[in-house]
Amino acid sequence: MSLSASPSATFQASSASRDGSRWQRGGTTGTSAAKHLKPFATEDIKILLLENVNKTGRDILEAQGYQVDFLKTSLPEDELIQRIRDVHVIGIRSKTQLTARVLREAKNLIVVGCFCIGTNQVDTQYAAKHGIAVFNSPFSNSRSVAELVIGEIIALARQLGDRSNELHRGTWNKVSNGCWEIRGKTLGIIGYGHIGSQLSVLAEAMGMTVMFYDAVNLMALGTAKQVPTLDNLLQGADFVTCHVPELPETHNMIGRDQFDQMKMGSYLINASRGSVIDIPALIDAMRSGRLAGAALDVYPAEPGGNGDYFTNELNYWAEDLRSLRNIILTPHIGGSTEEAQSAIGVEVSEALVRYVNEGATLGAVNMPEVNLRSLTMDEPNHVRVIYIHHNVPGVLRKVNEVLGDHNVDKQMTDSRGDVAYLMADISDVNASKIKDLYQNLEDLSSRIMTRVLY
């Protein structure tokens, strides 16, 4: 039975998995094998992967039989619009900008995979309001970023960047003035999440005292202590490192007033988001001696590709920043290790497969998290209905009027802001019933997107 090949109007019977097995979540009852739900013929799924997504992720998607188009670079907006129009899934990293203008043209798109931590490059609100789920990888590169920061703390304390540059130029400059051990120094961590907490453990192992500031009360690891205000942290830390998301509240979080609160001769590290630090204020703090060193891995504006682009044309202060001593400038490589990119490829690709094949939104950043246990091979005439809708009064009554003519085995719904997500498994269905069910849901005024997985 093959009734549709469209991801936004799908009724097709699932074909057998090509390898006979697929990673799943949700469990099954008894010893019955999981039924492999597919919304349409797998060879019809079109996926566009940009920015050199790791091979581990590509392999997972290709093993499903999807059509995977892979590019090593990001695309300019106009070219991206042309390429995204007929794809069902797009995978990106940090440079590709999925604006409302781009997403508006993506008529077949059902899901976005961000193969990185951040999702600020995607208009997630627009995506949610149009039924497009967005997934990211919040955990997989945490260790890589934490290790980079530890390395930068040591490099700044010993002025390794300057000594290396001098010797590359042929200058032997053996000095100890202003060089320190990090043992016994105090590290202040702003944002005690996945990265900040791992960094806390590594820093303590190096003999540092750790304090942290976070917007919520959190359990400290080891002997780290949470301080009540940002000023408390800035006044007490020898090294300050930022690990916060890009939010209106974190824009220029560290500016002139905050630099004035820091110890004379302290150090600042930012491997979070480029908007968190007021860079001109940092330049002044370095020149005045308030800061003895700094390390930046992220910037307010970053080039779209590799090349000689970090100039005043990109950021008007770039050449002043580059002229400073004891400052480490890296091109957004915090998570750029083989281990992290491999793990990110697996984590995000598996989330995409679960969403496409099963409708599970576990881990979505812009949708309610909804999941049902897998159907089994003992349930051959079942269908999974997914109804993404506007979160307005009276919707569930109307949806249940449609579903009420059928045997609903299980159902779950949740809402997030203006968008709600309903998933239901229905038994004893045939092709004509599926068509009627789909059309009745499509006709509801609350509809954002209807999917039927059979």
N, C-alpha and C positions, 0 to 999 in steps of 0.2 A: 504494500500500500504506500504509494508515494504521492502525496497531495500538495506539497509545497516545497520550494527550495529557498524561501525567504526567511531570514532570522526574525523578522518582525511579524510574520504571519506563518507560523510553522505548525504543521500537523503530521509530519512524516514519521512512519514507523522506524524504529532504530535498527540499524544494521549491526551485525556482530562486531565487537571490537576486533581490530586487526590482530592484536597480539593475545587476545583472549583474556586479558586482565587489565585493570586500570586502578591506580591508587584512588581510594575513596575515603570519605569520612562520614560518620553517621551510624555505621554498624548495620548489621542485619540480624534478623531473628533466626534462631535455630542454626541449621547448617546450610541453608539455601544460599546459592551464589547470588551476588548482587546483579540486578538487571541494569544494563548499560543504556541509560537514557541518552538519546541524541536528538537535538531539535530539528536536524536536517542532515542530509547526506554529508558526511565529514569532508568529502572532497570538494564540497561547495563552500566551505568556510574559508573566507579570505582574511588573511592576517598580514598586517604591515608592521615590520619591526625596524625601528630606526636607531641610530646612534650605537651601532655595534653591540647589540644585546648579546650576552654571553652564549656560547654554544650549548651549554647545559639547558638553557631555556628553549632555544630553537629546537633541540632534539626532542624535548617533551611535546612541543606543539606539532612538530612534523610526524611524530609517532601516532598522533591521533588521526592522521590523514588530512589535516588542514592544509590549505594552500598558503605557504609562508613565503612572503616577499621580504627580503632582508637587505638593508642598506647600512653602511658603516657610519654615515653622517646624518645630521639633522637636515631638514628641508626648509627653505624660505616659505613664508606663509602662503603665497599664491601657488607654488608648486605643491605644497602640502594639501591644499584644498583640492587640487586636481587628483592627487593620489588617494585621498581618504574617502572619496565619494562612494566607492563600491566595496569598502572593506567592512567587515563585521567586528574585527578586533584590531586595536593598534597598540603596539608596545613602544615605549619611549624611555629616555633617561631624563636628564635635567635640562637639556638645551631646547628641546622641541616645545613650542608654545601652542597648546591646544586652547585657543581663545574661543569665545562664543561665536565669532565669525567663522572659525574653522569648523567647530562642531555643528554649526547650523547646516553646513553642506554635507555632513556625514550621515546621510539618510539611512544607511544600513547598520550603523555602528551600535553595538549593544554593550561594549565594555572596553575600558582603557586599562592597560597595565603599565604602571610606572616602575621601571626596574631600578629603583633608588628609594631613598627614604622620603624625600620631599614630594609634595603634590601641588606646590604653588604655581607650577607651570601649566596646570590644568584649571580651567574654570569649572570647578567641581560643582558649584551650585547650578550652573546652567546644565551641566551633564545630568545631575540628579533630576532636575525638572523635566528632562527629556528622556528619562528612563535608561541612562547610560551609567553603569556602575564603574567605579574607579578603584583599583587596587594598587597597593604599593608594597614595599619591603621594609617594615619598621625595625627589624632586628638584625638582618644578615650582615650589615657592614659595621655594626657597633664596635666590634673588637678592632677592626682595622683603623677606625677613626681614633679610638682611645690610644692605640699604640703610636699613631702619628703624633698625637699631642704629647705623650710622654717623651718621645724623641725630640720634639721641639722644645720642651721645657729644659732638657739637658743641653741642647744645642745653643739655646739663648743664654743659659747660665754660664756657658763656657765660651760664648762668642765664636762658635765654630764656623758660622757662615762667613764672618769677616776674615778669620784666619785662613780659611780655605781659599777665598777670593784673592787674598793677598799673595798666597803662595802660588796660585795659578798665574799671577802676574809676575812672579819671580821674586817677591819680597818676603824675606824671612823676618817675622815679627813675633818673637817669643815673649809673651807678657802674661802676668797673672793678675794685674790690677783690674778690678771689676769682674773677675771670674769667680764663680762660686760652686760649691757642692749643692745639690738639691736636698740632701739629707738634712733634716731639721727645719727646712723651710715650710711655709704654709701655702697650700694650694686652695684657692677659692673657686668652686665649680658653680656656675650659674646654669641651672637646669639639671636636675638629678634624675634623668630618665635612663634609657637603655645605655647610652654612651657615657653620660655623666657618672652613673653608678659603677660601670666597669672601670672607668678612669680612676675613680675613688680607690678601688681595690689595688690597682697597679701602683698608684702614687704612694699608698701606705706601705706597700712592699718595698718601695725605694726609700723609705724612711721619712716621708713627708707627713705633716699634719694636714688633715683635710677638713675643710668646712664647705658647706654648700647652701645655696639659696634657691628655693623653688616656690612657685605660686601656691602649691598645696603642701600639706604636711605629709612627709614620707618617712619610711623607716630607713635609718642610716645603716650602711654596711660597715663592718669593722668598728673602728673608733671615730668615724667621721661624725661631725656635728652639724645639724641644721641651724642656721642663724635666721632671725626673724625678719631682717630687712636687707635689701641690696647694699645699702650704705655700710651696714655692719660687716658684710663680706669684703667690700672694697677697702675699707679701712684696716682690715686685719690680714689680708692676704699678700704674700710676696708674688705669687703668680695667680692671675685671674684667667679663667678659660670659659668660653660661652658655648652652651649646648641647648639652645632654645629654638622653637619653630619660628617661621616668619608669620607674624601676626601684627595687627595695628599696635598692640601693646608693646611689642618688642622692637618697633621701628626706632632706630637711633637710641636704643636702650642704654648704650654707653656713649655718652657725649661729653661736652666740656665740664659740666657739673660733676659727672661721675669720675672723670679723670682727676679732677681736683680732690676727690675723696681718697684716691689711691695713694699708697705709700710712695714716697720719693724713691726712685730707682727700682720700681716694681716692673712686672712684665705682663703683657696681655696677649692672649691667644684666641683666635676666632676660627672655628671650623664648623659653624652652624649655618647662618645665612648672612649674605652680604649686607643686608639692610640693618643689621643689628648694631653695627659700629658706625659712628660719625667719623668717617675717614679724615677729613680736614682737621677735626679736633684731635685725632690720634697723631697726625703729623706734627701738630703744635706741641702735644705732650711729649713726643720723642725729641723734638728740638730743644725743649726746655729742660730736659733731663728728668721730668716726672716719670717717664717710662725709660727703663734701661734697654728695653728690647720688645719686639712684638713679632707675632707669627700670624699671617693671614692666609687662609685657604679659599676664602669666598669673598665676593665683591658685589657691590650694587649692580653693576653691569658687567657681564662676562661675554667673551667672544663666542660666536657660534661654531667655531672650529679652531684647529691648531694653526698657529702662524704668528707673525709679528704684529699682533693686534692690541697688546696691552699698552696703549699709548693715551695721550691726552684726548684723542678723538673719541675714545671709548669712555673714559672717566677723566674729567678735566684736571684731576690731581694726580694722575698716574705717574708722571715723571718726578714730581716731588716725592711721592711715596718710594719710588725706586731708588732715589738718591740717598735715602736714610741708611745709617749704619746699624748693624745688629738687628736687621729685620728680615725675617724669612717669608718669602712670597712664593706660594705654590698654586698651581692652576686647578683648584677644586678637585684634589686627588685624595681626599680623606678616605673614601671608600674604594679607591682604585687599587685593589690587590686582587690577585688571582683567586684567592679563597673567597673574598667577599663577593666578587662578581659571579663566581660559580654558584654560591649559595643564593644570591639574589635571583639568578636565572631560574633556579629550581622553585624557590618560594613563590615568585610571581606567576610563572607559567602554570604551576599546579593550581593556583587560585583561579587563573583564567579558564583552565580546563573544567574545574568544578562549576564555575559560573555558566559557561557555555553548555555543558552537558547535563548539569543537575540543577542549575538555578541557585546554588548556595551563595549567599552574600557574606559569609564569614570573612572578616578582614577588610571589607569594603570601607572606604573612608567617607563616602557620601551617601550611603544607603543604610537602612536598618539591617542589622545582622539577623538573617533568617535562614534556617536549615531544617530539613526533615531527614529522617533516616532513609537510607537507600531502599528503593523497591527491590524485590527479589525476583528470581526466575519463576517462583511459584505464583507470581502476580502478573501474568502475561497480558491481561487486558486492562491494565491500569494506564492512566495518563496523569502527568503532573502539570498543573495549571499554575502559571505565575502571572499575577495581575499587579502591575505597578500603577499607582493611582494618586491623585491629589488627595491630601489628607483633609477632607471636609466631612461635616456631619452627614450621616445617612448612607455612606458608601457601603458599609458592610451589610446593611439590610438589603440593599439592591443586589450586591454580589451574591449573598446567600439565597436570594430569590432565584438567581440563575443556577447556582450550584444545588439548590434544594431538590431539583428534579433528578439528581444523580446520587449515587452512593459515595459520600465523601468519607474516605478511610481516615484521613488525618489532615489537619489544617493548621497553619500558623500565620500570624500577621503581626507586623510591628510598624511603627512610624518613626520618622526622623525629620523634624521640622515640617515642611509643607508636603513631604513625599511619604507615602506608605507602600509597603511591600507585602503582598499576600501570596502564600504558596499552599497549594492543596493537592492531595493525591486522590484521584477518583477511580473507582473500580467499575468493571462491567461496561466498558465503552466500546464502540465501534466507530468506523470512519464517519458515518453520518452524524453520530452524536458529537464527535469531536468538532466537526465543522459548525454545528449549531451552538455548541458551548463557546467556541471561540468567537463566533460572530455576535452572540448575545453579550459577551463581555466587551467586545470592541464597540458596541453601540452605546455603552454607558458613558454619560457625560464626564465622569470622573477619570476616565482612562488616560494614562500616559503611555503605557506599552503593555501588550498582552503577549505572552509566550506560552506555547504548549509543547511539552516534552513527552514523547511517546515511546 
